[in-house]
Amino acid sequence: MHHSLRETFEKITPLDNREWEQIQKRFRPEKVPANHLLTSLGETETKIYFVLKGILRLFCHNPKGEEVTIFLFRENYFASSYHSFVTQTPSDQALEALEDTSLLSIGKTAMVEL
């Protein structure tokens, strides 16, 4: 699995090899093309992503119906419509790849297992 994921975790807490094995086996590689919506408005978020290569954009609509960018996630960042992921309710945010993007993803069940 990618060294950058472990480095990111270890900025928070040191991991021994057993702990790292438990984490890395739960992440799955994904590749998405530019302009792909990982999470649509109104959809319940099912994953948290770790950006290996590329850029993701989290956006919503303002009261006028215009798109407003909330955050750009670059390499070595975790990305998600986090509130939707935690609460398992429909998201008022969308997550989009701005360019061809390589990710690692972890689903809700796998995250809870950790």
FIMARFI-18712 format. One record per residue: residue in three letters; x, y, z of N, C-alpha, C in turn. Coordinates in Angstrom, 1 decimal. Atoms other than C-alpha are relative to their C-alpha. Layout:
<recs>
- ALA  X  Y  Z  X  Y  Z  X  Y  Z
...
</recs>
This chain:
<recs>
- MET  0.9  -1.2  0.0  0.0  0.0  0.0  0.9  1.2  0.0
- HIS  -0.8  -1.3  0.2  1.1  3.6  -0.5  0.6  0.5  1.3
- HIS  -0.7  -0.5  -1.2  3.7  4.9  1.9  -0.5  1.4  0.5
- SER  0.5  -1.3  -0.4  2.1  8.4  1.8  -1.2  -0.1  1.0
- LEU  1.1  0.2  -0.9  -1.0  7.0  3.6  0.5  -0.3  1.4
- ARG  -0.6  0.3  -1.3  1.1  5.6  6.4  0.7  1.3  0.6
- GLU  -0.6  -1.2  -0.5  3.1  8.8  6.7  -1.0  1.0  0.5
- THR  1.0  -0.9  -0.4  -0.1  10.8  7.0  -0.6  -0.5  1.3
- PHE  0.5  0.5  -1.3  -1.4  8.5  9.8  1.0  0.3  1.1
- GLU  -1.0  -0.1  -1.1  1.9  8.7  11.6  0.3  1.4  0.3
- LYS  -0.1  -1.4  -0.5  1.8  12.5  11.7  -0.9  0.2  1.2
- ILE  0.9  -0.1  -1.1  -1.0  11.9  14.1  0.4  -0.9  1.2
- THR  -0.4  0.9  -1.1  0.2  8.8  16.0  0.9  -1.1  -0.6
- PRO  -0.9  1.1  0.5  3.0  6.2  15.6  -0.8  -1.3  -0.1
- LEU  0.6  1.2  0.2  1.9  2.9  14.2  1.0  -1.2  0.0
- ASP  -0.9  1.1  0.1  3.5  -0.5  14.7  -0.5  -0.8  -1.3
- ASN  0.3  0.7  1.2  3.4  -3.0  11.8  -1.4  -0.7  0.0
- ARG  1.3  0.6  -0.2  0.3  -4.8  13.2  -1.1  1.0  -0.2
- GLU  1.0  -1.1  0.2  -1.7  -1.6  13.4  -0.1  0.4  -1.4
- TRP  0.0  -0.5  1.4  -0.6  -0.5  9.9  -0.7  -1.1  -0.9
- GLU  0.6  1.1  0.8  -1.6  -3.9  8.5  -1.6  0.1  0.1
- GLN  1.4  -0.1  -0.2  -5.1  -3.5  10.0  -0.6  1.2  -0.8
- ILE  0.4  -1.2  0.8  -5.4  0.0  8.4  0.0  -0.3  -1.5
- GLN  -0.2  0.0  1.4  -4.0  -0.7  5.0  -0.9  -1.1  -0.7
- LYS  0.9  1.1  0.7  -6.1  -3.9  4.3  -1.4  0.5  -0.2
- ARG  1.4  -0.5  0.2  -9.3  -1.8  4.6  -0.1  1.0  -1.1
- PHE  0.1  -1.0  1.0  -8.4  0.7  2.0  0.0  -0.6  -1.4
- ARG  0.1  0.5  1.4  -9.2  0.1  -1.7  0.5  1.0  -1.0
- PRO  -0.4  -0.9  1.0  -7.5  1.7  -4.7  -1.2  0.3  -1.0
- GLU  1.0  -0.4  1.0  -9.7  3.7  -7.1  0.6  1.0  -0.9
- LYS  -0.4  -1.1  1.0  -9.1  5.8  -10.2  -1.2  0.5  -0.6
- VAL  1.2  -0.6  0.6  -11.6  8.3  -11.4  0.5  1.1  -1.0
- PRO  -0.4  -1.0  1.0  -11.5  10.6  -14.5  -0.4  1.4  0.5
- ALA  0.4  -1.3  -0.3  -11.7  14.3  -14.4  -1.5  0.2  -0.2
- ASN  1.4  -0.4  0.0  -15.2  15.8  -13.7  -0.9  -1.1  0.5
- HIS  0.9  1.1  -0.6  -16.4  12.5  -12.1  -0.5  0.4  1.4
- LEU  0.5  -0.3  -1.3  -18.7  13.0  -9.2  0.1  -1.2  0.9
- LEU  -0.2  1.1  -0.9  -17.7  10.8  -6.3  -1.3  0.0  0.9
- THR  1.3  -0.2  -0.8  -20.7  12.1  -4.2  -0.8  1.1  -0.6
- SER  1.0  -1.0  0.6  -23.7  13.9  -5.7  -0.8  0.6  1.1
- LEU  0.9  -0.7  -0.9  -25.9  16.4  -3.9  -1.2  -0.9  0.3
- GLY  1.2  0.8  -0.4  -28.6  14.5  -2.0  0.3  -1.5  0.2
- GLU  -0.4  1.3  -0.2  -26.6  11.3  -2.0  0.7  -0.2  1.4
- THR  -0.6  0.2  -1.3  -25.5  9.7  1.3  1.5  -0.5  -0.3
- GLU  -1.4  0.3  0.2  -21.7  9.5  1.5  0.3  -1.3  0.6
- THR  -0.3  1.4  -0.5  -20.4  5.9  1.9  1.5  -0.2  0.2
- LYS  -1.5  0.2  -0.1  -16.6  6.4  1.8  0.7  1.3  0.4
- ILE  -1.0  -1.0  -0.2  -13.7  8.5  2.9  1.1  -0.3  -1.0
- TYR  -1.1  0.2  1.0  -11.0  9.0  0.3  1.3  0.6  0.4
- PHE  -1.3  -0.6  -0.2  -7.3  9.6  0.5  0.6  0.2  -1.4
- VAL  -0.5  -0.4  1.3  -5.9  11.5  -2.5  1.4  -0.4  -0.2
- LEU  -1.4  0.3  0.4  -2.8  9.9  -4.0  0.5  0.9  -1.0
- LYS  -0.4  -0.8  1.1  -2.7  11.9  -7.2  -1.3  0.7  -0.5
- GLY  1.1  -0.7  0.5  -5.0  14.6  -8.4  -0.6  1.0  1.0
- ILE  0.6  -1.0  -0.8  -7.4  17.2  -6.9  -1.5  -0.3  0.0
- LEU  1.4  0.1  -0.2  -10.9  16.8  -5.5  -0.6  1.3  0.5
- ARG  0.7  -1.3  -0.4  -13.4  19.7  -5.0  -1.3  -0.4  0.7
- LEU  1.2  0.1  -0.7  -16.1  19.8  -2.4  -0.8  1.2  -0.2
- PHE  0.8  -1.2  0.3  -18.9  22.1  -3.3  -1.5  -0.2  0.4
- CYS  1.4  0.0  -0.3  -22.5  23.0  -2.5  -0.7  1.1  -0.9
- HIS  0.7  -1.1  0.7  -25.2  25.4  -3.9  -0.4  1.0  1.0
- ASN  0.5  -1.0  -0.9  -25.9  28.7  -2.3  -1.5  0.3  -0.2
- PRO  1.4  -0.3  0.1  -29.5  30.1  -1.9  -0.4  0.4  -1.4
- LYS  0.3  -0.4  1.4  -29.3  31.5  -5.5  0.1  -1.2  -1.0
- GLY  -0.2  1.2  0.8  -28.5  28.0  -6.8  1.3  -0.1  -0.7
- GLU  -1.4  -0.1  0.6  -24.9  28.9  -7.7  0.9  -1.0  0.7
- GLU  -1.0  0.9  -0.6  -22.1  26.4  -7.1  1.0  0.8  0.8
- VAL  -1.0  -0.7  -0.9  -19.8  27.4  -4.2  1.0  -1.1  0.4
- THR  -1.0  1.0  -0.4  -16.5  25.6  -3.7  0.3  0.2  1.4
- ILE  -0.2  -0.1  -1.4  -16.0  24.8  -0.1  1.5  -0.3  0.3
- PHE  -1.4  0.5  -0.3  -12.6  23.0  -0.2  0.6  -0.7  -1.2
- LEU  -0.7  0.8  1.0  -10.0  21.6  -2.6  0.9  -0.9  0.8
- PHE  -0.8  1.0  -0.6  -8.4  18.4  -1.5  1.1  -0.4  -1.0
- ARG  -1.1  0.3  0.8  -4.9  17.8  -2.9  0.6  -1.3  0.5
- GLU  -0.7  1.2  -0.4  -2.5  14.9  -2.7  0.3  -0.1  1.5
- ASN  -0.3  0.3  -1.4  -2.1  13.3  0.8  -1.0  0.6  0.9
- TYR  1.1  -0.5  -0.8  -5.4  14.8  2.0  -1.1  -1.1  0.0
- PHE  1.3  0.7  -0.1  -8.5  12.9  3.2  -1.1  0.8  -0.5
- ALA  1.1  -0.8  0.6  -11.6  13.9  1.4  -1.3  -0.8  0.2
- SER  1.3  0.6  -0.1  -15.3  13.2  1.9  -1.0  1.1  0.2
- SER  1.1  -0.8  -0.6  -18.7  14.8  2.5  -0.2  -0.5  1.4
- TYR  -0.2  0.6  -1.3  -17.8  14.1  6.1  -1.3  -0.1  0.8
- HIS  1.2  0.0  -0.8  -21.1  15.1  7.8  -0.9  -1.1  -0.5
- SER  0.8  1.1  0.5  -23.0  12.8  5.5  0.5  -1.3  0.3
- PHE  -0.6  1.3  -0.3  -20.6  10.0  6.0  -0.2  -0.4  1.5
- VAL  0.2  0.3  -1.4  -20.8  10.2  9.8  -1.4  -0.2  0.4
- THR  1.4  0.1  -0.4  -24.5  10.7  10.1  -0.8  -0.9  -0.9
- GLN  0.6  0.8  1.0  -25.4  8.6  7.0  -1.4  0.6  -0.4
- THR  1.2  -0.7  0.5  -27.9  11.2  5.8  0.4  0.6  -1.3
- PRO  -0.3  -0.6  1.3  -28.2  12.8  2.4  0.9  1.2  0.1
- SER  -1.0  -1.0  0.0  -25.4  15.2  1.6  -0.5  1.3  -0.7
- ASP  0.3  -1.3  0.6  -25.9  18.9  0.9  1.3  0.5  -0.7
- GLN  -1.2  -0.3  0.7  -22.4  18.8  -0.6  0.3  -1.1  -1.1
- ALA  -0.4  0.9  1.0  -20.9  17.2  -3.7  1.5  -0.1  0.0
- LEU  -1.4  0.2  0.1  -17.4  15.8  -4.2  0.4  -0.4  -1.4
- GLU  -0.3  0.2  1.4  -15.9  16.0  -7.7  1.5  0.0  -0.2
- ALA  -1.3  0.0  0.4  -12.6  15.1  -9.3  0.2  1.1  -1.0
- LEU  -0.3  -1.1  1.0  -11.1  18.1  -11.1  0.9  -0.4  -1.1
- GLU  -0.9  0.6  1.0  -8.6  16.0  -12.9  0.1  -1.5  0.2
- ASP  -0.1  1.4  -0.2  -7.8  12.3  -13.4  0.6  -0.2  1.4
- THR  -0.4  0.1  -1.4  -7.4  11.2  -9.8  0.2  -1.5  0.4
- SER  -0.3  1.3  -0.6  -5.9  8.2  -8.0  -0.3  0.1  1.5
- LEU  0.4  -0.1  -1.3  -7.4  7.5  -4.6  0.1  -1.3  0.7
- LEU  0.3  1.2  -0.9  -7.6  5.0  -1.7  -1.3  0.4  0.7
- SER  1.2  -0.2  -0.7  -11.0  4.6  -0.2  -0.3  -1.0  1.1
- ILE  0.5  0.8  -1.0  -12.5  3.2  2.9  -1.4  0.2  0.3
- GLY  1.4  -0.1  -0.2  -16.1  2.4  3.5  -0.4  0.2  1.5
- LYS  0.5  -0.2  -1.4  -18.2  3.1  6.6  0.2  -1.2  0.9
- THR  -0.1  1.2  -0.9  -18.2  -0.5  7.9  1.5  -0.3  0.3
- ALA  -1.4  0.3  -0.2  -14.4  -0.9  7.4  0.6  1.1  0.9
- MET  -0.5  -1.1  -0.8  -13.8  2.5  9.1  -0.4  -0.3  1.5
- VAL  0.4  0.3  -1.3  -15.9  1.4  12.1  0.8  -1.1  0.6
- GLU  -0.8  1.1  -0.5  -13.9  -1.8  12.4  1.3  0.4  0.6
- LEU  -1.3  -0.5  -0.5  -10.8  0.2  13.0  -0.1  0.5  1.4
</recs>
